[in-house]
Amino acid sequence: MIYHLTEPDRWKRSLDEGVHTGSTRGVELAQEGYIHCSTASQWPGVVERFYSDATELLLLHVDESKLDAPLVYEQLGDAPEPFPHVYGAIPVAAVVSVEHLRGSA
């Protein structure tokens, strides 16, 4: 299982489209080239570092066996360990659970 953070409005758009192409906060797959994801131990730190001011936030639980695109663990910049990146859209069917971290459910 890998995890992806997104805003409820962005996820609603993904449900309408059938795939999720949000890479990270305010950045799309087409701009970044991949979708930022985290492991179970990494996502809480990502929330703290990059989403501390977000009033609404979802955690998508993604079954990597259901991905159509390559999943690559990469060491970028000064990150303490490699992070999973999906090099393509995440099918909505690969998201097996959506957890509301902040905001209304």
N, C-alpha and C positions, 0 to 999 in steps of 0.2 A: 504494500500500500504506500502510495505517495500522497502528498497533500498540497493543495493550492489555495491561496487566499484571494478573495475577490469581494467586491461590493454587491449587495442584493440587486441593484439595477443592472449591473453588468451580467450577473447570472441570469436574470430574467430574459435579457436579450439572447443569451446563449441558448436558453430553453426554446425560445422562438425559432432560432436558427438551426438547432440540432447539434451544434458543436460550440465549444468554448475556445475563443481565440484571444482572450485577454491575457497578456503576458505577465504584467505586474501593474501596480497602481497607475492608471492613466496611460498605459503603454500597451499597444496591441502586438500580436504575433508578427504582423507584417513589418512593424517597425523594429522589433528586437531580434527576430529570427528564431526565437524559441519561447516557450512558456516556462516561467520560473516556478519551481515546485520545491518541496521540502520533505525530509523524512519526519517520522513521528517525533524524534528528539530535536529537530531543527525548527519546526514551525513556531513554537512559542517565542524563540529568540527573534525570528523574523517579525512577528507581531510587535514585539517590544521595540525593535530598531526602526521599522518602516511604517507601521500602522498604529502607533501609539495615539495619534489624534483622530483616528477613524471612529465615527459614531456608529456606523453600521458595518459589519464585517461577517463574512461567511468563510468557513473552512470546508473546502471540497475534499472528500475522501475519494481518491482516484485509484481504481484497480488497474495497475500497470499492465496486466495481462490482456486488458481490453483496449489498449491503445493501438491505433493504426500507424502512428508516427514513431520514429526512433526516440528512445529514452536514453539520455547520456548523463552520467555523473561527471561533473566538471568542477575543477578547482579554479575559481575566478578571483582575481585581485587578492585582497588580504583575508578572504574568507577562511575560517579556521579548519574547514573540511570541504570536500566536494559536495555540491548540491545537485539534485536531479533536475534536468531540463528536458522538456518535451519539444522536439523539433517538428512541430506540426500541431494541428488542431486537436483538442481533446474531445472525443465524442461524448455527448451527454450520457450515453449508455455506460460509459466507463466510470462515471461518477456514481458511486454506490451509496453515498450518504452525504448530506449537506448539514453541517453543524452551524448554528447561529452563535457566533462568539459575542457579537454586540448588536444592539438594535432589536427591532421587533421580529418575532418569529412568524 
